């Protein structure tokens, strides 16, 4: 039976509304003070975080939201772009050339099980408390997902498409860029989306420890000074940014993979 | 000039135990001739075609195209695949001009030719469509248009109409004949359909399996241009009966 749009929206809202109600009730209990701020308190705290005018320094969060969001976003962007620029060509090579795979794949597979969080101390030792350390972790997190998926995509190229291209006289460079790359595109986008998710995890973790700005830094700092309203507003902000950046990739995917979309519908 | 000479050709796959796909194949295709390789699945007819295309190498024997041994695939031997093998991310137009583009042919040279071939194939209205938006028969027409646009003198066709419904297959056969009549390429056409082989070809090679070899060579005497009505004539049926006997043998 066809559902109206309104019905769908209503259904989707039931659980969130229930959670917010319970939250509002729990947050207003006296013994919860300082642990769980009410949703209203979070909204107010968030509001001043975004629009408040920096005062005499008693409240370090006034009006710093945009700056912190852009610190974190630009780190994710830099690390993620590096991961893409290195991961995609490398993945194509690994999927396409047996020699390259034999040379590089064992190294990647050997390092991949080390969680990016485990790299934190070493990364700080190496780069210090600077942007670079954070960007390195973001790069690493995105890189594995992108390279592994791209390799798979390049390996799965249909044999007859390669034969058709050879029959039409492609050289090996043209084969890689004009046949293997577009053919691996669906896998590459899977890698990009997974990698971007990991990149956001990486930026938050690294900012908590390795830099002194950004949403991850504020998250930990606010916890230390007991500003749980900012902690929660920060969490929602991170989720929002993750969702928005993923939507951008989905949008791009829809354009690049129109052929694929038509195939499946 | 575009002839194919095959002499004492063997193909063995080095599996355990080794599989002999083709044994002692002799075959000559003259310039402009339409040859059909007819046989059941597993008789090595596609393997033979793949070797002429340069996708696979013979284990033994000689395979010459225009007196030169074949080492690799190339645009002078255009292949039409069973499932068309179009690039699904490219439009019909981009698929058809892919060959000349990668070969660095000037746009002013390939563009009019591609337009003409798309027109002959009845695809002019579909230049900007994606392969997935076309029917199986139309995809196959794009596959033919792209090798014609390259100007391949030899067409290697691997059961190109095998996956089409009966109606579409007949109209594709007629279309192929009219194109062949106009451009006179050399054609090697692999099929397991006796009617198709007899209707299209000048010469039919009947193949048998295990190991794959050529069992009989038949010249098809029917006059050209051929119409579909031919396939219901008694002479046609008599030849069909002869081939059936050969294949049962």
Interface residues (C-beta under 8 A of the other chain):
Chain A: X158 X160 X161 X163 X164 X165 X166 X167 X168 X169 X170 X171 X174 X178 X179 X182 X183 X185 X258 X259 X260 X262 X263
Chain B: X53 X54 X55 X72 X73 X74 X75 X77 X78 X79 X81 X83 X85 X86 X87 X88 X89 X98 X99 X102 X103 X130 X131 X132 X133 X146 X147 X150
